[in-house]
Structure formats: C-alpha cells, structure tokens
Amino acid sequence: MSQANGKILLTLPRSKQLRPLIPLILANLPGASLRLAVSGSGEDFTRKTDDLLASIPTDQRSRVECVECDLTNFAQVKAAVAGATVVIHNGPGMHPLESEMGLNAVTASSEPGSSVKHFIFCSVIHPLRVKMTNHAAKLPVEERLIESGLGYTILRPTHVMQNLNLKAILETHKISIPYDPTILHGFVDLSDLQEVIMSVLQNPEKHNRATYELVGTNGSYDDAVVGAFATVTGDKFEVQKVAADDEKLKAMGMATPYQREACRRMLFYYTFRGLPGNSNVLRMLLGREPTDWVAFLQRELPKVSK
Ligand SMILES: NC(=O)c1ccc[n+]([C@@H]2O[C@H](COP(=O)([O-])OP(=O)(O)OC[C@H]3O[C@@H](n4cnc5c(N)ncnc54)[C@H](OP(=O)(O)O)[C@@H]3O)[C@@H](O)[C@H]2O)c1
C-alpha cells in the first residue's frame, strides 16, 4: 500500500495549520483515510468531534475517524498511531509540555512494530531562537525525529498571515499589533503551507530527510501590510501597537499563566528581532512565487466582507 493510500494521523486537527488540510486530503488522496487525534474527554471530546465532522461532507465521513488523545499520555498516543502510515504532528505552541507531546508522537511512531513510514513535523522557523519557549520546545522533537529512523520531513513556517483578524480590521480600519509594528517580519500564507504538505504526502520519498524553512514574504506591518490593505481596498488603514496585558492575552486564547508568560516572551522577542527569513525554499517547493500580502488579501477579503 502506498503511503498516500494509507491512514494519515493528524495530531492537532483543530489547529489553524492542520484543520484546512482535512478537506484537501479527502479531495486529493482518494485512497487515504484520516485519523484525527482530538484532545479532551467526555463532552469536550464530543463537542470537538462534532465540530470537526460537521465540516466534512457526509459522503466522506466514513474515511475519517476521531480518537480521544491526550498527547501527554504515551499510551493514548501509541493507540492513536497504531495502523497509521503517515503522521502529521503539530504541537500546541504555548503548552508547558509541548516537547513531551512531540517526543511521544515520534517515539510511538518509531517503536518496533509501528506501521508509520513517514512523519511530517510542523515545526517553526528558527527553532534555535531558544529565547522563545515555543521555538525552543520544537528543537528536541526535531532531534528525536532525525535520529528515529523514520522517513521524515520537517516544515519550519514563519508567522502565518492568517493570524490577523481580517473582519475586525475591515470594520475598524485599524491593525492592532502587540509588538513593534515597524520591525521586519516574515509571513507565510497557510494555503502555501498546505500546498507544501500535500506535495510531501503525494511524494514522501522525494521530501525524505528534508528540513524546509517556509517564508513567503518579508515586511513590516506599518509598511508592507498596511500598504497591501490600502492597495486592495483603496481605503486608508492605521497600524497601532497595543499592550500585551493579561486581558489582551486572554482574548488571544492564552488561558493559563504559563501561556501568558510564553506569549509575552515571544512578543517581546518579536519587538526586537521579528521573524524574517528567505523565500527561496518555498518558491522552489511551490514552483511559483509564494503568496504575498496583496494576493492574500485579494483572495481573503471578499470572504469576510460578504
Ligand atoms: N500561528 C503561527 O503563526 C505559527 C507559525 C509557525 C509555527 N506555529 C506553530 O504551530 C503550532 C500550532 O499553532 P497554531 O497557531 O496553528 O495553533 P492554534 O490554531 O492556536 O491551535 C492550537 C491548537 O492546540 C490545541 N491544544 C491546546 N492545548 C492542547 C493540549 N493540551 N493537547 C492537545 N492539543 C491542545 C488546540 O486544540 P483544541 O482546539 O482541540 O483545544 C488547538 O487546536 C504551534 O506549535 C506554533 O508554535 C504557529
């Protein structure tokens, strides 16, 4: 059985990065089935599973299985991995046990008897920038994966364009950023990232033992991003730096003190260094220019202004 025809396990199926992959896999890999490792138990698990299945056409649901999986629990991770030929792992970025979750996924996939042939790790650009805990947490996972004997591909995307709340920006004409908006930053469109993941799934051998830094475009919010909004809409937009206080961080989903501290460290780091990189690798993988801000907004703004 080819890997693209086997069972593909997604470990963070509700995340920004992996959720949009579900329909792409179902549409483009007709021989594949999906196992979604859903966090939570009881009613929480049911709510998340219902939410995931609701977005899958009824005639495709028999190809999708949701399993309860606490990624910190090795036995549950092992059960989720059983029978899978490909694992796509993404860890929850501001979680104190993010490394352990990734190590569990790699270890379970590489144990004797495992059917996993290829492991795709969605890491982050420059995990060696260890001053950010959500970058540092990915280094040991990359190391364990490279040493595991598994076929693997490591993807290192920079900051994704989809982090912006386009609806709020269109309503207020303000782009609120909790760090210095003049800093040079790198951005990547999630659709480009998903196109790369699909290429890896379609031809894992070709991408075996590769580590790809994925940057679509570099620029700052107060120049490239605000300029792209003006170009696409013909309107004037303003960028404002907002405080990363507890209320703001809670609104960003940082529920625990650990998450808020990790997020503050990241935002402090962004203020001085940003996350720029080079787009050559993404251009090569896509075989075209990566999506820039103007193309991204031309595609996405009509969806939110309906
Ligand atoms: N966003 C970016 O710009 C970006 C760029 C590069 C790399 N990354 C990395 O990509 C990863 C995901 O980021 P994202 O922005 O895509 O995340 P996201 O959309 O905010 O999703 C976070 C996910 O983490 C899950 N989660 C939280 N706690 C969990 C736990 N204890 N066990 C299992 N799952 C848990 C949540 O699952 P439920 O919904 O089921 O609760 C949610 O789906 C992070 O490691 C981040 O560092 C992000």
The ligand as a Tripos MOL2 file, in Angstrom:
@<TRIPOS>MOLECULE
LIG
   48    52     1     0     0
SMALL
NO_CHARGES

@<TRIPOS>ATOM
      1 N1          0.4200   30.6910   14.1440 N.am      1 LIG1
      2 C1          1.6110   30.8880   13.6140 C.2       1 LIG1
      3 O1          1.9240   31.9470   13.0640 O.2       1 LIG1
      4 C2          2.6150   29.7650   13.6450 C.ar      1 LIG1
      5 C3          3.7240   29.8360   12.7920 C.ar      1 LIG1
      6 C4          4.6650   28.8170   12.8250 C.ar      1 LIG1
      7 C5          4.5100   27.7660   13.7030 C.ar      1 LIG1
      8 N2          3.4240   27.7320   14.5430 N.ar      1 LIG1
      9 C6          3.3070   26.6180   15.4830 C.3       1 LIG1
     10 O2          2.1900   25.8170   15.0990 O.3       1 LIG1
     11 C7          1.6220   25.2260   16.2560 C.3       1 LIG1
     12 C8          0.1270   25.4680   16.2540 C.3       1 LIG1
     13 O3         -0.0740   26.8420   16.1850 O.3       1 LIG1
     14 P1         -1.4340   27.4280   15.6160 P.3       1 LIG1
     15 O4         -1.2810   28.9190   15.6220 O.co2     1 LIG1
     16 O5         -1.7970   26.7280   14.3530 O.co2     1 LIG1
     17 O6         -2.3900   26.9660   16.7790 O.3       1 LIG1
     18 P2         -3.9010   27.2450   17.0310 P.3       1 LIG1
     19 O7         -4.6550   27.4370   15.7680 O.co2     1 LIG1
     20 O8         -3.9960   28.3150   18.0510 O.co2     1 LIG1
     21 O9         -4.3260   25.8710   17.6490 O.3       1 LIG1
     22 C9         -3.8150   25.4310   18.8450 C.3       1 LIG1
     23 C10        -4.3110   24.0340   18.9890 C.3       1 LIG1
     24 O10        -3.7020   23.4570   20.1280 O.3       1 LIG1
     25 C11        -4.5820   22.5350   20.6420 C.3       1 LIG1
     26 N3         -4.2590   22.2650   22.0360 N.ar      1 LIG1
     27 C12        -4.1750   23.1500   23.0350 C.ar      1 LIG1
     28 N4         -3.8430   22.5100   24.1810 N.ar      1 LIG1
     29 C13        -3.7420   21.2040   23.8720 C.ar      1 LIG1
     30 C14        -3.4510   20.0330   24.5900 C.ar      1 LIG1
     31 N5         -3.2020   20.0780   25.9030 N.pl3     1 LIG1
     32 N6         -3.4380   18.8480   23.9430 N.ar      1 LIG1
     33 C15        -3.7060   18.7810   22.6190 C.ar      1 LIG1
     34 N7         -4.0000   19.8590   21.8750 N.ar      1 LIG1
     35 C16        -4.0160   21.0440   22.5010 C.ar      1 LIG1
     36 C17        -5.9720   23.1260   20.4660 C.3       1 LIG1
     37 O11        -6.8550   22.0500   20.3280 O.3       1 LIG1
     38 P3         -8.4150   22.1820   20.6530 P.3       1 LIG1
     39 O12        -8.9760   23.1720   19.7130 O.co2     1 LIG1
     40 O13        -8.8980   20.8150   20.4000 O.co2     1 LIG1
     41 O14        -8.4940   22.5990   22.0840 O.co2     1 LIG1
     42 C18        -5.8060   23.9280   19.1660 C.3       1 LIG1
     43 O15        -6.3250   23.2110   18.0780 O.3       1 LIG1
     44 C19         2.3570   25.8020   17.4510 C.3       1 LIG1
     45 O16         3.3160   24.9030   17.8840 O.3       1 LIG1
     46 C20         3.0350   27.0510   16.8930 C.3       1 LIG1
     47 O17         4.2270   27.3530   17.5870 O.3       1 LIG1
     48 C21         2.4640   28.6970   14.5120 C.ar      1 LIG1
@<TRIPOS>BOND
     1     1     2 1
     2     2     3 2
     3     2     4 1
     4     4     5 ar
     5     4    48 ar
     6     5     6 ar
     7     6     7 ar
     8     7     8 ar
     9     8     9 1
    10     8    48 ar
    11     9    10 1
    12     9    46 1
    13    10    11 1
    14    11    12 1
    15    11    44 1
    16    12    13 1
    17    13    14 1
    18    14    15 2
    19    14    16 1
    20    14    17 1
    21    17    18 1
    22    18    19 2
    23    18    20 1
    24    18    21 1
    25    21    22 1
    26    22    23 1
    27    23    24 1
    28    23    42 1
    29    24    25 1
    30    25    26 1
    31    25    36 1
    32    26    27 ar
    33    26    35 ar
    34    27    28 ar
    35    28    29 ar
    36    29    30 ar
    37    29    35 ar
    38    30    31 1
    39    30    32 ar
    40    32    33 ar
    41    33    34 ar
    42    34    35 ar
    43    36    37 1
    44    36    42 1
    45    37    38 1
    46    38    39 2
    47    38    40 1
    48    38    41 1
    49    42    43 1
    50    44    45 1
    51    44    46 1
    52    46    47 1
@<TRIPOS>SUBSTRUCTURE
     1 LIG1         1 GROUP 0 **** ****
